[in-house]
Amino acid sequence: MSDPLEAPGELPPDVAAPGNGAENGPESRDGAGQKREGRLARLRFSKKRDMPGGLWLKCESCASVIFRKELEQKDRVCPSCDFHFTLPGRERVALTLDPGTWVEHYSELAPLDRLKFREKGSYQDKLAAASNRLGQQDALLCGTGEILGRRVALAVLDFSFLGGSMGEVVGEKIALATDLARSEKRAFVVFTASGGARMHEGALSLMQMAKTCAALARLNAAGGFSICVMTHPTTGGVTASFASVCDLVLAEPGALIGFAGPRVIATTLRQELPSGFQRSEFLMQKGMLDAIVSRGTMRQELARLIDYSLGPRAD
Ligand SMILES: [Zn+2]
């Protein structure tokens, strides 16, 4: 997990929660004529591939060897197959907002190890390691800024912090960010990348599902506007709560989005899953998403949707 570019290749075992899909291995249902989906399926939760040095890396989707600098210049979108790599939280903020407009809020909120949870080491140690590595207290970054001049309250789940899992702090910050949107009459925009609820916090993490939905309901009742952008991967309790109840639900291309993982579902149902199952394009077909938006046009699209809802320059 030290390399955010390779982060989506596997969910760390410490974020496994019921139904978050982390227990799933690579799928085995590749079909002829479905090469892309097949490749995507194989990579979902496969082990990291060892690549020599730090200059090159292999695309998770098409296995092309990519010059790391080139990938970074393309905002971490594969030049060969358009696969959208998971973005580190702060890169997402920088890519989304107008330069110089970001004001971070509530960064001082830090999680508590109420259960003294241990699983291959203590929760406290894992928090400290992630916090030191990333310079933030928990997985959610939230604050205010502007997207092409439109005022927003922005929340970004950082997958590289314990798999973007949702505990008390993530839930509280989502609630605070929606309150900010409500009181300052800003659009609420949230990007998700998550393994689901944070098992280290037990029932308190599950409670955040209800809490975040209630916060969005308050925003909605006050006439506010919310957009969620689901990115690769968005699973478990995050999919099943605030991510799905925003006014508009967008996704990046090829993102894995689901509650339980495909292998659990296939085993439970005892049948082969359809091609492209739990990918953005599949969910779009089934009416679960409002739009699939590429990273390169995300800012323009968000601005257009905010205008559509609130009128240009709501301030
Ligand atoms: Zn690729």
Boltz pocket constraint, residues with backbone or C-beta under 6 A from the ligand:
constraints:
  - pocket:
      binder: B
      contacts: [[A, 59], [A, 60], [A, 61], [A, 62], [A, 63], [A, 64], [A, 78], [A, 79], [A, 80], [A, 81], [A, 82], [A, 83]]
      max_distance: 6.0
